[in-house]
Amino acid sequence: MEEKLIRAAKPIGWLALAMGVISAWAVIFYAPVEKIQGPIQKIMYIHVPSAIAAYASFTVVAVSGGFYLVQKREVWDRVARCAAEIGILFCSIVLGTGPFWGKAIWGAWWVWDAKLTSTLILWLVYISYFILRRAVPSEQGARFAAVLGIVGLLDVPFIHVAADKFRTLHPPNVMKGGMTPEMGLTLVLSIGAVLLFMVYLLARRVEIEGMRDEIRSIEASMEPA
């Protein structure tokens, strides 16, 4: 699995670049300006795809962690920790772009409502993932982190429905409608580009971490008994 992912990195990267260019053109020139919110609404084409990429990354963390707990194969731990890094990156983009959109439209940088707070909790859980790995090194730390990665994923469904189930300034799920066909197509293109970029980053990070693990293994074997 790891080798296939690494081999696919280059074509996926080129495809992500091509779709990224197309989606950027669509955001700037094709998608209309929203009548009420104005140009600031186009943050959606970064904000929403980044959220989906974060959820996908954290799903990879949980699934890989589950396989690691069952099979004890180092490759699953490597994939999990690389995916956690990428998930934190995209979750940070979500938390960074959201306040600019919120301040322009609702007059508030941040409110402690269900959706925003649970997203922040998700980010903190996976920050804790790496703190745990550093605090408890070796195989035991990997097992603890795998459990935390699986438990952390339980927050994702709550985030997804929070805007619909609780009172919040955050708009409902944009994928349910309320957009013009041009907006919908542009959003789909943006999601596709960001997801491809996520997979490319994951493949490259797994490749780099594999090299580092191999170097560490060689260094350990060369140490005097």
N, C-alpha and C positions, 0 to 999 in steps of 0.2 A: 504493500500500500504506500509506504513512504517513498519508495523508488519511483513508483508511478506518478505520485504527486510532484516529485522533483522534476521528472522528465517533462511533465505537462506545464511546468512553470513558464517557460519561454512563450509557447503559443498562447497561453492564457493571458500573459502580460501584453502581448501585441493586440489580442482581442479586446482586453480591458482598455487599452489606449485608444483603439479605434472607436469603441462604444463611448468612451469618455469624451472624445472630440465631438461625436454626433450629439450626445446628450447636452454638452455645453452649448453647442449651436442651437439646439432646441430650446434650452432654458432662456437664452438671450434673445433669439429672433423668432421662434415658432410659438412658444407658449404665450398666451395673452397676459397682460397685466391685470391682476384681479381688481375689480372695480372699487371695492371698499377698502382693502388693505393697501393697495398700490404695489410698487416694485418690491417692497420689503417681503412680500408674500413669497417671492422666489427663493427665499431661504429654505422653503419647504423641500426643494429639490436637492438640498444637501442634508437637511435635518432628518427627513424621513428615511432616505436610503441608509444614512449612517446608523440610525436606530435599528433598522433591519439587519445590517451587517453586524452590529454589536450582538443582537440576539442570535444570529447564526454562529458567530464566533463562540459565544458562551455555550451554545448547544454542542459545538465540537468539543469544548472543554469537558462538558458533562459526559458525553458519549465516550470520549477517549479515556476519561478518568474511570468510567465504568469498566471498560475493557482492561484497563491497567489493573484494577482491583481483582479482576477475575483471572487474567492471564499472566500478570506480573511481568509483562514485556516492556522493556525500557522505551521502545518506540512509541507506545501509547502515551507514556508520561511526557515524552518530548513533544508530541503533537499537542497535548493538552496545554502545556505551559506556553508554547508558541501561540496557540489560539487565544489564550488568556491575555497575552500582551496585545494582540490585535483587537480583541474585544474591548480592552481598556481604552485603546486609541480611538475607536469609533464611538464608544460611550462618552469619551471626553469631548468629541466633536458635537455630539448631541447636547451635552450639558453646556457647551460653549456657544452654540448657535441659538439654542432656545431662548436664553435671556434677551438677545438682541431683537428677536422676533416678538417676544412678549412685551418688551418695553415699548416698542413702536406701536403695537396694536392695542394692548391692554393697560399700558401705563405702569407696568411693574416688571422689574428685572427678574424677580423670583417670588413665588408664593409657596408656602408649605402645604400644598394640596397633595392629594393621593398620588397622582401620576408623577409629578416632579420629585416628590420625596422618595417614592419607591425607585425611581430611576437613579437618584443619588445613592440610595442604599445598594442597588445593584453594582454601581461603580465601586463603592467602598468594599463590598464583599470580595470583588476580584482584585482590588488593591491588597486586601487582607490575604488573598491567595498567595501572593508573592512574599508578604511579610512572614507568613507561616512557613513557607519553604526555606526562608533564610534562618528563621528561628529554630526549625527542626530539620536539620540537613539529612541527606541520604534517603534510604528507602522509606523510612518511617514518615519523613516529611512529605514525600511523594504520595503516600497513602492518605495522610491527613488532608493534603491539598486536593486530592481526587474527590474525597467526600465533600469538602467545602465547595468544590466546583459543581458537584451534582446538586447539593442543597441550594446553592445560589441561583441555579436555573429556575427554581420554583417561583422566583420573583418576576420572571418574564411574563407569564400569563396574567399576573395581577396588573403589571404595568399596561399590558395591552388593553385590558377592559376598564382600567381605572377612570378614564375620561367619560366613559359611557355609564358607569355605575355610581360615580360619586360626583358631588358638586365641585367644579373646578373651572378655572379660567381657560385651561387647555382645551382646544377644540376637539370634537369627537374624531374617531378614526377616519382619516381622509380617504382611505381606500373604499369606504362605503358609498361614496358618491359626493355630489356637490361640486364637482369640477367639470369644466368643459372637456370635450374629447381631446383637444390639443393639450390641455393640462394633464389629463390622464395618461396620454401617450408619452409625454415628456417625463412624467414621474416614473413610468415603467422603464424607460430608457435609462434614467438616472439610477434606479435601483439595480438594473442589470449591470451597469458600468461599475458601481460601487461593490457589488457582490463579486464580480470578476476580479476586481482589484484586491478584495479581501482574500480570495483564494490564491492569487499571485503572491501576496505578502506572506500568507501561511506557508506556501511551498518554499519560498526563499528562506524564511525563518527556520523551518524544519531542516533545510539543507545546512544552514550555518550552524545550528545547534547540534546536528549530527557530527559535523566536523569537530566542534568543540568537545563533544563528549568523547570522540575518538582520541583527540589529543590528550584529554585528561586521563583516559584509560592507559595510554602509552606512558604518560608521565608517572602514573601510579605504579605501573609494572617495572619501571626503571629505578624506583626508590629502593634503597637498601633495606633488607628485612630487619 
